[in-house]
Amino acid sequence: MSAIITDQIRILNAKNFRNGVLSTSNAYYTFVGLTNSTDFSDTWEARPPSPRDSFNQENDYWDTMIAMKRITSSDIMHVVPKRNWSSGSKYDMYRHDYSIDNLAAVSSATNLYSSFFYVMNRDFRIYICLQNGTSPDNPTGKPSLDEPTFTDLEPRVAGSSGDGYVWKYLYTLSPSDIIKFDSTEFMPVPNDWETSSNNALVRDNAVSGSIKIVTIKNKGLNVGAANLQYRNVPIKGDGIGAECTITIDENSQVLSVDISNQGSGYTYGTVDLVAGSVPTGTVRPTFDVIIPPQGGHGYDIYRELGASNLLLYARIENDTQNPDFITGNKIARVGIVENPTEFNSTTILDKPKASAVGALKLVGTGYSTAEFAINTFVSQTIATGTTAFGRVINYDQTTGILKFWQDRYLVGFNTSDGTPNITPRHGYDLAEFTSSPDTGGSFSVIPDNGNNSSLFIDSTFTGASTVINNRTYYYGLNFTDGIALPEVQKQSGNIIYVDNRPSILRSSNQKEDIKIILQF
């Protein structure tokens, strides 16, 4: 038994995913992480390894996660592969019947959505190519010479070169959509096409089963008298009302065929020469009637353009009032997590931004000049024979805030495949830092190299900000007795996308635009 999964289910899945993001019962977040990528691979910067999809690897993604930002309704948009108009290039024309047995003439695509049948011009206007100059003399079409720039509702030629192209205007990208969703390889498709008033003129002008284009397959021979036109030639099929005008050249062959009445309701059609009083000649001319997509051109652009991809956008900024995204260290991984929960809770997280790591507030002699080498380790003896270990993410000399993570590689696992080491570096268990050490413990936080050993956890501090020299500093985390816990629960929700990238060093004056393409 043979079967296929059609392109329409991919488009439907994209729509359903976006609806899921928009639902108030869900929360989707973009996350960043992995400050120490070279510990995982010496060649990471040149060739980041492909992410792995397993429960074990998912735990690693949580271990190395730093912070996340919520994806809102304005951060997700349908996109399609970008096709920029260029003078002298050939484009496929829209056809309803591309297949493995009927390849697109220019791209050799086996289906419509893989063909080059739409373009974006320099003004970010999108057009469908309904005719590319295809004729018996030019079976693969002609180069396009006139850039389409009009916004007329009905298809037409774009200029006076006679290149044979007929374009159908669809939409114009807004400046905000260009900034957030235009990328090197993809271009946006407007959201809410079915209901938005911004799209009403094009959408409401569509006529289901209307005929816009008929092409000539064979010009015929001795088709009536030379240089005549035959008007109101009917197009027969399962629709009604479509008619065309056929022009005969000086050699008594068909020169052109133009739609004079688009009709409606067609899923197939044939030019009826006899009913139109057109002589069939010694060689009968033949035609292809091009059938529009369901609803007509412009009715459903997701179906028409094959919008089975989504782009999710996040801007990572350094927010002085909510500094969850670290500076002074690198990030080498981005991803998406669905419905993470609050720390130590089953309640779905509902914050614009959230920290996935904890922090310590340190005080002591020299805290304002102390340095902690990023990605090295710090420790606290919390009781006789028990030590807590963490990996340094960053340290703020002004506030004494040390952000850290505790991952499995601090204990009995290596970095390659997650199997236990015979002699783990820090034992087989991860103890937590504490502001209430037991007998034999200490408040002191000691780096691996032994420096800054006079710094200790400020067990007297509780809050999310402090005033230093008449300036308020916000931490983005709530501290209790000098310790802040993460805002999100590890291993909660579903990590649905991961991308390993060459490391980016974050500084205090920069922003990162993250654009993630989900292909369904």
Residue pairs with C-beta under 8 A, 6 or more apart in sequence:
7 111
7 113
7 306
7 308
8 303
10 308
10 520
11 302
11 303
11 306
11 307
11 308
11 520
13 308
13 520
14 78
14 302
14 307
14 308
14 309
14 310
14 518
14 520
15 302
17 310
17 518
17 520
18 76
18 78
18 191
18 310
20 26
20 28
21 28
21 71
21 73
21 76
22 73
22 76
26 338
26 339
26 348
27 70
27 338
27 339
27 340
27 348
27 349
27 350
28 70
28 71
28 312
28 336
28 337
28 338
28 339
29 68
29 69
29 70
29 71
29 336
29 337
29 340
29 349
29 354
30 68
30 69
30 71
30 312
30 314
30 334
30 335
30 336
30 514
30 516
31 65
31 66
31 67
31 68
31 69
31 334
31 335
31 336
31 337
31 356
32 65
32 66
32 67
32 68
32 316
32 325
32 331
32 333
32 334
32 514
33 61
33 64
33 65
33 66
33 67
33 331
33 332
33 333
33 334
33 335
33 356
34 40
34 64
34 331
34 332
34 333
34 500
35 64
35 66
35 326
35 329
35 330
35 331
35 332
35 374
35 375
35 393
36 64
36 330
36 375
36 391
37 44
37 45
37 48
37 330
37 332
37 333
37 500
37 503
38 44
38 45
38 503
39 375
39 409
39 415
40 49
40 415
41 48
41 49
44 332
44 500
44 502
44 503
45 502
45 503
46 502
48 332
48 500
48 501
48 502
49 500
50 500
51 57
51 498
51 499
51 500
56 418
58 491
58 495
59 408
59 491
60 407
60 408
60 418
61 333
61 335
61 495
61 498
62 356
62 490
62 491
62 495
63 405
63 406
63 407
63 408
63 409
63 490
64 333
64 405
64 407
65 356
65 357
65 490
66 325
66 326
66 331
66 355
66 356
66 357
66 393
66 405
67 324
67 325
67 326
67 353
67 354
67 355
67 356
67 357
68 324
68 337
68 340
68 353
68 354
68 356
68 488
69 314
69 316
69 325
69 352
69 353
70 351
70 352
70 353
71 312
71 314
71 336
74 180
75 180
75 312
75 313
75 314
76 191
76 310
76 311
76 312
76 313
77 177
77 180
77 181
77 188
77 189
77 190
77 191
77 310
77 311
77 313
78 188
78 189
78 190
78 191
78 302
78 307
78 309
78 310
78 311
79 181
79 183
79 186
79 187
79 188
79 189
79 307
79 309
79 310
79 311
79 517
80 118
80 186
80 187
80 189
80 305
80 306
80 307
80 309
81 185
81 186
81 187
81 309
82 120
82 182
82 183
82 184
82 185
82 186
82 187
83 91
83 116
83 118
83 119
83 120
83 187
84 119
84 120
85 119
85 120
85 121
85 122
85 127
85 144
85 147
85 148
86 144
87 143
87 144
87 145
87 147
88 143
88 144
88 145
89 143
89 144
90 106
90 116
90 132
90 140
90 141
90 142
90 143
90 144
91 106
91 116
91 117
91 119
91 129
91 132
91 141
91 144
91 165
92 104
92 105
92 106
92 107
92 109
92 115
92 116
92 117
92 129
92 132
92 141
93 105
93 117
93 129
93 130
93 131
93 132
93 134
93 141
93 213
93 290
94 112
94 117
94 128
94 129
94 130
94 168
94 213
94 290
94 297
95 102
95 104
95 112
95 117
95 290
96 112
96 290
96 291
96 292
96 293
97 291
98 104
98 109
98 110
98 111
98 112
98 115
99 110
99 111
100 110
103 109
103 110
104 110
104 112
104 114
104 115
104 116
104 117
105 132
105 134
105 139
105 140
105 141
106 115
106 116
106 132
106 140
106 141
107 114
107 115
107 116
109 115
109 116
112 306
113 305
113 306
113 308
117 128
117 129
118 126
118 127
118 128
118 129
118 170
118 305
119 126
119 127
119 129
119 148
120 126
120 127
120 173
120 187
121 127
121 147
121 148
121 149
122 147
123 149
123 172
124 172
124 173
124 178
124 182
125 148
125 149
125 151
125 169
125 171
125 172
125 173
126 169
126 170
126 171
126 172
126 173
126 187
127 148
127 167
127 168
127 169
127 170
128 167
128 168
128 170
128 297
128 304
129 144
129 165
129 166
129 167
130 155
130 166
130 167
130 168
130 212
130 213
130 290
130 297
131 164
131 165
131 166
131 213
131 215
132 141
132 142
132 144
132 164
132 165
133 141
133 142
133 163
133 164
133 165
134 140
134 141
134 164
134 215
135 164
135 215
135 216
136 216
136 217
136 218
136 219
138 164
141 164
142 163
142 164
142 165
143 163
144 163
144 165
145 159
145 161
145 163
146 157
146 158
146 159
146 160
146 161
146 163
146 165
147 158
147 159
148 158
148 165
148 167
148 169
149 158
150 156
150 158
150 167
150 169
151 169
151 172
152 169
153 169
153 201
153 202
153 205
154 205
155 166
155 167
155 168
155 212
155 213
155 297
156 166
156 167
157 165
157 166
157 167
158 165
158 167
166 212
166 213
168 212
168 297
168 298
169 202
170 202
170 298
170 301
170 304
170 305
171 189
171 190
171 199
171 202
171 301
173 182
173 187
173 188
177 188
177 190
178 188
180 313
180 513
181 187
181 188
181 311
181 313
181 515
182 188
183 311
183 515
183 517
185 517
186 309
186 311
186 517
188 311
189 301
189 302
189 305
189 307
190 196
190 198
190 199
190 301
192 199
193 199
193 203
193 300
193 301
193 302
194 203
194 300
202 298
203 298
203 299
205 298
206 295
206 296
206 297
206 298
206 299
207 262
207 264
207 296
208 264
208 265
208 292
208 294
208 295
208 296
208 299
209 239
209 263
209 264
209 265
209 266
209 267
209 291
209 292
209 296
210 242
210 262
210 263
210 264
210 266
210 292
210 296
210 297
211 235
211 239
211 242
211 259
211 262
211 263
211 266
211 269
211 289
211 290
211 291
211 292
212 259
212 262
212 290
212 292
212 297
213 259
213 290
214 235
214 244
214 257
214 259
214 271
214 287
214 288
214 289
214 290
215 257
215 287
215 288
215 290
216 254
216 256
216 257
216 285
216 286
216 287
217 286
217 287
217 288
218 283
218 284
218 285
218 286
219 253
219 254
219 255
219 285
220 253
220 254
220 280
220 281
220 283
220 284
220 285
220 286
221 252
221 253
221 281
221 282
221 283
222 252
222 279
222 281
222 282
222 283
223 248
223 252
223 253
223 254
223 278
223 279
223 280
223 281
223 285
224 230
224 248
224 252
224 278
224 279
224 281
225 248
225 252
226 248
226 249
226 250
226 251
226 252
227 248
227 249
227 250
228 247
228 248
229 245
229 246
229 247
229 248
230 245
230 246
230 248
230 276
230 277
230 278
231 243
231 245
231 260
232 243
232 245
232 260
232 261
232 276
233 243
233 244
233 245
233 246
233 271
233 272
233 273
233 275
233 276
233 278
234 242
234 243
234 272
234 275
234 276
235 242
235 243
235 244
235 263
235 266
235 269
235 270
235 271
235 272
235 289
236 269
236 270
236 271
236 272
236 275
237 266
237 267
237 268
237 269
237 270
237 289
238 265
238 266
238 267
238 268
238 269
239 263
239 264
239 265
239 266
239 267
239 269
240 263
240 264
240 265
241 261
241 262
241 263
241 264
242 259
242 261
242 262
242 263
242 264
242 266
242 269
243 259
243 260
243 261
243 263
244 257
244 258
244 259
244 260
244 271
245 257
245 258
245 260
246 254
246 256
246 257
246 271
246 273
246 276
246 278
247 254
247 255
247 256
247 257
247 258
248 254
248 255
249 255
252 281
253 285
254 285
257 271
257 287
266 289
266 291
267 291
268 289
268 291
269 289
269 291
270 287
270 289
271 287
271 289
273 279
273 280
273 284
273 285
274 280
293 299
293 300
293 303
293 304
294 300
294 303
295 303
297 304
298 304
301 307
308 519
308 520
309 517
309 518
309 519
309 520
310 517
310 518
310 520
311 515
311 516
311 517
311 518
312 336
312 515
312 516
312 518
313 513
313 514
313 515
313 516
314 513
314 514
314 516
315 511
315 512
315 513
315 514
316 325
316 506
316 511
316 512
316 513
316 514
317 325
317 511
318 325
318 327
318 506
318 508
318 509
318 510
318 511
319 325
319 353
319 476
320 474
321 474
321 476
322 352
322 353
322 474
322 476
323 474
323 475
323 476
324 353
324 354
324 355
324 476
324 477
324 487
325 353
325 506
326 393
326 394
326 403
326 506
327 394
327 506
327 507
327 508
328 374
328 394
328 506
328 507
328 508
329 374
329 375
329 393
329 394
329 505
329 506
330 503
330 504
330 505
330 506
331 503
331 504
331 506
332 500
332 501
332 502
332 503
332 504
333 498
333 499
333 500
333 501
334 498
334 499
334 501
334 514
334 516
335 495
335 496
335 497
335 498
335 499
336 495
336 496
336 497
336 516
336 518
337 493
337 494
337 495
337 496
338 493
338 494
338 495
338 496
339 348
339 349
339 492
339 493
339 494
340 348
340 349
340 354
340 488
340 489
340 492
340 493
341 347
341 348
341 349
341 488
341 489
341 492
341 493
342 348
342 349
342 487
342 488
342 489
343 485
343 486
343 487
343 488
343 489
344 485
344 489
345 489
348 493
349 487
349 488
351 487
353 476
354 487
354 488
355 403
355 476
355 477
355 484
355 486
355 487
355 488
356 486
356 487
356 488
356 490
357 393
357 403
357 404
357 405
357 486
358 403
358 404
358 405
358 433
358 477
358 483
358 484
358 485
358 486
359 401
359 402
359 403
359 404
359 475
359 477
359 479
359 483
359 484
360 401
360 402
360 404
360 433
360 445
360 457
360 482
360 483
360 484
361 399
361 400
361 401
361 402
361 457
361 458
361 461
361 479
361 482
361 483
361 484
362 370
362 400
362 401
362 402
362 445
362 455
362 456
362 457
362 458
363 400
363 455
363 456
363 458
364 454
364 455
364 456
365 454
365 455
366 452
366 454
366 455
367 397
367 400
367 455
368 397
368 398
368 400
369 397
370 395
370 397
370 451
370 452
370 455
371 395
371 397
371 451
371 452
372 378
372 392
372 395
372 402
372 447
372 452
373 392
373 447
373 449
374 392
374 393
374 394
375 391
375 392
376 391
376 392
376 447
376 448
376 449
377 389
377 390
377 391
377 392
377 410
377 447
377 448
378 389
378 390
378 392
378 402
378 404
378 445
378 446
378 447
378 448
379 387
379 388
379 389
379 390
379 445
379 446
379 448
380 387
380 388
380 433
380 434
380 437
380 441
380 442
380 443
380 444
380 445
380 446
380 457
381 387
381 437
381 440
381 441
381 442
381 444
382 388
382 431
382 432
382 433
382 434
382 437
382 438
382 441
383 437
383 438
383 439
383 440
383 441
384 438
384 439
384 440
384 441
385 440
386 431
386 438
386 441
387 426
387 427
387 431
388 406
388 430
388 431
388 432
388 433
388 434
389 406
389 410
389 426
389 430
389 431
390 404
390 405
390 406
390 410
390 433
391 404
391 405
391 406
391 407
391 410
392 402
392 403
392 404
392 447
393 403
393 404
393 405
394 402
394 403
395 401
395 402
395 403
396 402
398 468
398 473
399 466
399 468
399 473
399 475
400 455
400 458
401 475
402 445
406 430
406 432
408 418
408 430
409 415
410 425
410 426
410 430
411 424
411 425
411 426
411 427
411 428
411 429
411 430
412 420
412 421
412 424
412 427
412 428
413 419
413 420
413 421
413 424
414 421
433 445
433 457
433 483
434 441
434 483
435 443
435 457
435 459
435 480
435 481
435 482
435 483
436 459
436 481
437 443
442 456
443 456
443 457
443 459
444 453
444 454
444 455
444 456
445 452
445 455
445 456
445 457
446 452
446 453
447 453
457 481
457 482
457 483
458 482
459 481
459 482
460 481
460 482
461 479
461 481
461 482
462 479
462 480
462 481
463 478
463 479
464 474
464 475
464 476
464 477
464 478
464 479
465 472
465 473
465 474
465 475
466 472
466 473
466 475
467 473
475 484
477 484
477 485
477 487
478 484
497 516
497 518
499 516
504 512
506 512
